[in-house]
Amino acid sequence: MPDTHKRVGVLISGRGSNMVSLAEAAQAPGYPAEIALVISNIPDVAGLDRARSFGIATATIDHRPFGRDREAFERAVDELLRVNQIDLVVLAGFMRILTPWFVKRWEGRMINIHPSLLPLFKGTHTHRQALEAGASEHGCSVHFVVPELDAGPVILQAKVPVLPGDDEETLSQRVLVEEHKLYPAALADVASGRARLAGDVVIRA
Ligand code: GRF
């Protein structure tokens, strides 16, 4: 295994299609990362079954028993990541906002995919936001996670056109196809050290 081989923990909350695209990419010889663990904060989501079908270890850490104590939930997640010797954390449809405590712990080692051309359309309902804004193009971004939501330095982006007659569903499907190519490429860049966070910019080797 090359020196750059990284153990990745993927955090999900749902169907896990991006996680699947990463698990598939990681099967290729020479890919610089393996998906070693998938954690969901929601029990019984489809993504957990899909991860198990790849032979990936899975865990559920339900956030609800922790109530408002976000950090207590995150300490449980952090502990599991560390016990499993995870090097990089990948957020893939993970629907919890993370505290600065957790973000700092994984600074430069945690990435997220967001379905818009950041800095445009942060937050939720990005496809609706793009349609309402009359955008002619839209897309997705992979970025390092920083404490401010959807504000981290961008590693890679992919664009799609917004077509006449598009609705949220057609536009999200077009973007999702690109997400599934973009995320494996961006993770490979980070895992191999070709892209790294330096302060608030991405440096490319
Ligand atoms: C994706 O559109 C991703 O960009 C966003 O949430 C969605 C997750 O989909 N953050 P999936 O669970 O990976 O299928």
Boltz pocket constraint, residues with backbone or C-beta under 6 A from the ligand:
constraints:
  - pocket:
      binder: B
      contacts: [[A, 12], [A, 13], [A, 14], [A, 15], [A, 16], [A, 17], [A, 18], [A, 19], [A, 47], [A, 92], [A, 93], [A, 94], [A, 113], [A, 114], [A, 115], [A, 176], [A, 179]]
      max_distance: 6.0
